[in-house]
Amino acid sequence: MKIAVMGTGSAGRALGTKLADLGHEVMMGSRTADNENAVEWAEGAGDDASHGTFADAAAFGELIVNCTAGGASVEALRSAGAANLAGKTLIDVANPLDFSRGRPPTLLFCNTESLGERIQDEFPDARVVKSLNTMNAAVMVDPGVVSGDHDVFVCGNDAEAKQQVVELLESFGWPAAQIMDLGPIMAARGTEMYLPLWLNLSGALGTSMFNIKLTQ
Ligand SMILES: NC(=O)c1ccc[n+]([C@@H]2O[C@H](COP(=O)([O-])OP(=O)(O)OC[C@H]3O[C@@H](n4cnc5c(N)ncnc54)[C@H](OP(=O)(O)O)[C@@H]3O)[C@@H](O)[C@H]2O)c1
């Protein structure tokens, strides 16, 4: 598949590399066509890896992965062009964290809204699926780095798009039983509001290599 990875940070590069390793054609998008991280990533990620602007990548991708800073995601996706997102599955892994007052970051908005919903509202023709935002990028693409069974969430309004994301997650190594469908995109509120706890856990454990395991 042709996949656009929007974002040049550690999440974008980890997901881009995994997707390229799985045989997908991946274009990494950035505000500028010659972003240093994107150029370096594309050079190391094989013949089917390329880079460009957010608009170049979105036009290229049959599926879009949003790995931009959460506070700037809507702006970044606007610059990608709504027409380039229309009809496509858009996996949103971003969190609306505000680092402007230092650490720990706070959520820019929550409770009655979420970034996943803002993106779906702004781009009604895109098929937004929130997933993978509740763990470190290294865990997203290689669940085996955390021992035992542990879980990943999906939510979104389009059942077909969610199924496509579930299949992609399975190709990353996520067992079907560990992929939990939380329902419509509104459930992004909960997964985004988990971030303050994730940050506390990371501090307490002294690592970001951990994840949620659900038991009943
Ligand atoms: N890193 C992780 O392990 C991890 C885990 C879970 C979720 N996430 C989420 O994934 C997203 C990406 O995280 P990250 O750590 O990889 O990188 P990041 O530093 O949060 O984001 C980098 C990307 O955001 C873009 N960006 C920043 N400000 C922008 C603006 N004003 N307008 C347009 N684009 C802007 C950058 O564009 P340029 O390329 O032009 O610089 C870059 O592509 C975040 O929302 C984060 O919360 C990350």
PDBQT file of the ligand as one rigid body, heavy atoms in Angstrom, charges set to zero:
ROOT
HETATM    1  N1  LIG A 301       7.110   9.845  20.305  1.00  0.00    +0.000 N 
HETATM    2  C1  LIG A 301       6.362   8.904  20.838  1.00  0.00    +0.000 C 
HETATM    3  O1  LIG A 301       6.867   7.877  21.343  1.00  0.00    +0.000 OA
HETATM    4  C2  LIG A 301       4.864   9.072  20.810  1.00  0.00    +0.000 A 
HETATM    5  C3  LIG A 301       4.058   8.117  21.451  1.00  0.00    +0.000 A 
HETATM    6  C4  LIG A 301       2.661   8.268  21.410  1.00  0.00    +0.000 A 
HETATM    7  C5  LIG A 301       2.097   9.347  20.761  1.00  0.00    +0.000 A 
HETATM    8  N2  LIG A 301       2.926  10.259  20.173  1.00  0.00    +0.000 N 
HETATM    9  C6  LIG A 301       2.323  11.422  19.518  1.00  0.00    +0.000 C 
HETATM   10  O2  LIG A 301       2.757  11.434  18.168  1.00  0.00    +0.000 OA
HETATM   11  C7  LIG A 301       2.915  12.781  17.719  1.00  0.00    +0.000 C 
HETATM   12  C8  LIG A 301       4.336  12.956  17.191  1.00  0.00    +0.000 C 
HETATM   13  O3  LIG A 301       5.232  12.836  18.262  1.00  0.00    +0.000 OA
HETATM   14  P1  LIG A 301       6.813  12.871  18.011  1.00  0.00    +0.000 P 
HETATM   15  O4  LIG A 301       7.446  12.733  19.328  1.00  0.00    +0.000 OA
HETATM   16  O5  LIG A 301       7.160  11.920  16.932  1.00  0.00    +0.000 OA
HETATM   17  O6  LIG A 301       7.096  14.319  17.375  1.00  0.00    +0.000 OA
HETATM   18  P2  LIG A 301       6.625  15.813  17.709  1.00  0.00    +0.000 P 
HETATM   19  O7  LIG A 301       7.847  16.597  17.990  1.00  0.00    +0.000 OA
HETATM   20  O8  LIG A 301       5.548  15.837  18.733  1.00  0.00    +0.000 OA
HETATM   21  O9  LIG A 301       6.000  16.280  16.303  1.00  0.00    +0.000 OA
HETATM   22  C9  LIG A 301       6.821  16.456  15.225  1.00  0.00    +0.000 C 
HETATM   23  C10 LIG A 301       6.025  16.789  13.992  1.00  0.00    +0.000 C 
HETATM   24  O10 LIG A 301       5.063  17.823  14.245  1.00  0.00    +0.000 OA
HETATM   25  C11 LIG A 301       5.181  18.802  13.218  1.00  0.00    +0.000 C 
HETATM   26  N3  LIG A 301       4.857  20.129  13.740  1.00  0.00    +0.000 N 
HETATM   27  C12 LIG A 301       5.300  20.718  14.877  1.00  0.00    +0.000 A 
HETATM   28  N4  LIG A 301       4.811  21.972  14.990  1.00  0.00    +0.000 NA
HETATM   29  C13 LIG A 301       4.063  22.183  13.875  1.00  0.00    +0.000 A 
HETATM   30  C14 LIG A 301       3.305  23.289  13.402  1.00  0.00    +0.000 A 
HETATM   31  N5  LIG A 301       3.213  24.447  14.088  1.00  0.00    +0.000 N 
HETATM   32  N6  LIG A 301       2.634  23.149  12.227  1.00  0.00    +0.000 NA
HETATM   33  C15 LIG A 301       2.708  21.998  11.524  1.00  0.00    +0.000 A 
HETATM   34  N7  LIG A 301       3.428  20.918  11.919  1.00  0.00    +0.000 NA
HETATM   35  C16 LIG A 301       4.086  21.005  13.080  1.00  0.00    +0.000 A 
HETATM   36  C17 LIG A 301       6.640  18.764  12.827  1.00  0.00    +0.000 C 
HETATM   37  O11 LIG A 301       6.769  19.294  11.521  1.00  0.00    +0.000 OA
HETATM   38  P3  LIG A 301       8.204  19.392  10.790  1.00  0.00    +0.000 P 
HETATM   39  O12 LIG A 301       8.435  18.010  10.234  1.00  0.00    +0.000 OA
HETATM   40  O13 LIG A 301       7.984  20.409   9.749  1.00  0.00    +0.000 OA
HETATM   41  O14 LIG A 301       9.192  19.779  11.831  1.00  0.00    +0.000 OA
HETATM   42  C18 LIG A 301       6.938  17.286  12.891  1.00  0.00    +0.000 C 
HETATM   43  O15 LIG A 301       6.639  16.654  11.669  1.00  0.00    +0.000 OA
HETATM   44  C19 LIG A 301       2.616  13.683  18.936  1.00  0.00    +0.000 C 
HETATM   45  O16 LIG A 301       1.298  14.127  18.852  1.00  0.00    +0.000 OA
HETATM   46  C20 LIG A 301       2.789  12.748  20.116  1.00  0.00    +0.000 C 
HETATM   47  O17 LIG A 301       1.974  13.114  21.226  1.00  0.00    +0.000 OA
HETATM   48  C21 LIG A 301       4.281  10.151  20.192  1.00  0.00    +0.000 A 
ENDROOT
TORSDOF 0
